[in-house]
Amino acid sequence: MELSVGQKVSYPNQGVCMVEDIEKKSIAGNQMKFYSLRVLSDNSTIFVPTANAEAVGLRPIIGTKQCKSLLDYLGEDFDKVSSDWKVRSREFNEKLQSGDIFEAADVLKKLTYLSTEKKLSFREQSLLEKAKFLIVSELRSAEDGSEKKIEKKVEKLIVAACGHHSAVLEKEEEKEEAKAKGNPKKKGH
């Protein structure tokens, strides 16, 4: 993957960055090429070896077509959320560190749903906010909209996804109850 100076990219867990320079540096006597990235949210700088760019999840920001797909995905149902907080934490961290914006969307949907069921731990709340930040910042860069407008659109879609999820779970519970009523367990066996 070749990036160019001035190109907007997404860096895992940091959000949208601008490629400011492609530099050669000498590290332990070896010449290496680096992308110099300016993180747009806090103006910090990150140096990423060009050879490792894909491996660390660096990628160009999404285009118009992917933007539409992401917005559609945000409003769709999602898989069940694990009841084990350790499993959830590991899963959500891996998804956010992958650099895949659709994985971040999955984290946002699941944690938002979970927040309607119980109070999130500090760690889960931080992951929810990080996922939301990553999605809104990338959509904002891809769509050129205001942050507030995009945030409201994302929230509306997430509420719809959580509603779909609740309806699906309700139907599954009704099926289980009907199955249990139709198949009473035999006593004495």
Buried (B, 14 or more C-beta within 10 A) or exposed (E): EEBEEEBBBBBBBBBBBBBBEBEEEEEEEEEBEBBBBBBBEEEEEBEBBBEEBEEBBBBBBBEEEBBEBBBEBBBBBBEEBBEEEEEBBEBBBEBBBBBBBBBBBBBBBBBBBBBEEEEBEEEBEEBBEBBBBBBBBBBBBBBEBEEEEBBEBBBEBBBBBBBBBBEEEEEEEEEEEEEEEEEEEEEEE
